[in-house]
Amino acid sequence: MPEPTKPQKKRTPLRKSQRWRENFNLLAVAIGIAIAVWLFAKISESEEAGLTIPVVVTPEDPRIELRVSPSQMPVILRYPKELSNYITSENFRFTVDISDLCNQLGLDWLSKTEPMNEKNLVAKIRGARRVTLVKVGGPTNTVRVEARWKAEPAVIIPDIIGLDKLPAGYQLVPPIRVEPPEVWVTGRPEILFAAPRDPETSKIKILTNRIDVSGRTRGGLLTVPLRLPPGLEVIHPKTTTAEVGLEIQEIQTVREVRGVKINLSAVAPESVSVEYDVKEAVVTVFGPQSLLPKVTPEMIEVSFVRPSEEVPGTTREVGLEARFSANAPEEIRSKLTIRSVEPKTIKVRYIPKQQSDKQ
C-alpha cells in the first residue's frame, strides 16, 4: 500500500517579503561600495603644479609703510584633477599677520619673520580644503616683514585770540614758545594731502585750542589740547597737548635823558687835573614805558673810558660811558637799559697840578 504523500506547505507572503528586503539590502550595499570605489578612484586621481604666489600683509592699513622680503614665494600644490582650471597664482596667497607690531609702530622700522606653511595659505576657490601644500619656497620658506608709519612732520601753531584786548601799554612778546614745536602725524594719503599747511615751512599745520589773552598783564606756561584735523593721528611724540609759553610785558621804548653831568677826574688827581669843554651828555634809556618818565639825570653817571696813560700837557680824545648810579631805585636799575650816550667822545686836556692851581 503506497505511503500517503505529505501535503506541501504553501509559501506565505511574509517570507517572500523578507527575502525581497534582504536582496534589496545586498543590492544597496553593492551600489554603495561601487560608489565609494568610484569616489576613491576620482579622489586619487590628483595632479601637482608649481606656482609663485604673492605674500600679503594683514591687516591692510594705507597708513603703514611696508617692506616684504620675498614678496612672492614658490610653492608646489597637489589638487584633484577637476580643480586644475582654478590652480593659478591669482587664486592663492600667503598672509602675514602684523597685528602684534601695530601697537608698537613708530618712525623707525620694526621687523617680523615668519615661516610660510598651510596656516598662512589662503585660497580663493571652492574646494580649497582639497588642495594640499606639498612644498614651500626654495632655499628658505621664511618671510621678513618690516613696517613703520607713513608719517609727515607737522608744526604746532598756538591759536591766540584777544590781542586787541590787552591792557593799554602791554604786548605779547614774540616768539611764542611751543613744546613740542613739531610732531609727526599719520593718516590716509588723501587726508595727509588735504591737510592745512604752514605757509612758511610747507609742513602740515596743527593749531592748539584757542588761548585768550584778553586783560592779561602776565604771561605763563599753559598746557593746551591740540586741534587735530579729522583723520590725522600724532605718532611721535605721542601727545594730544602742547605747552605754550606766553610772555606778556609792557611795551618797551626809549627815552633821551638830557642834562646828565659829565664828571671826569684823572687817575692821579694830586699831580694831574683834567679840563674839558663839554659838561653835559644826552643818555638814551630803553625799557617799559611806565618807568621811563621816572628817570632823572641825577640817576645816571657819565665817566670816560680811561686811556692807557695820562700825560700832563697832552690832549686826548676819550670815549664816554654811562651807567645808573648806586642811588637809582632798584626797579630802575633792573628793568631799564642804557642804550647810548652822546657825545660818544670828548677832548680832554691833562694839566699839571701846579699849573692848574696857578690858573
WOFENMO-V552536 format. One line per field, one symbol per residue. phi: phi as a letter, one per 40 degrees, with the letter a starting at -180 (. if undefined). A space follows every 50 residues. Layout:
phi->???
This chain:
phi->.ccccccccccccccccccccccccccccccccccccccdcccccbbbab bbbcbbcbccaccbcbbbbccbbcbbbbaccccccbcbcccbacbbcbdc cdcbcacccbbabaccaccccbbbbcgccccbccabgbcabcbbbbaacc bbcbcbbcccbgccbcddgbaccccccbbccbbbbbicdcccccccbccc bgcdbbccccbcbdgcbbcibbbbccbcddgcbcbaccabbbcbcbbbac ccabacccgcccbbaccbccbbbbbaccbbbbbcbbidcccdcccbdccb bbbbccccabbdgbbbcbcbabacccccddccccbbbccabbccbbcbbb bdccccccc
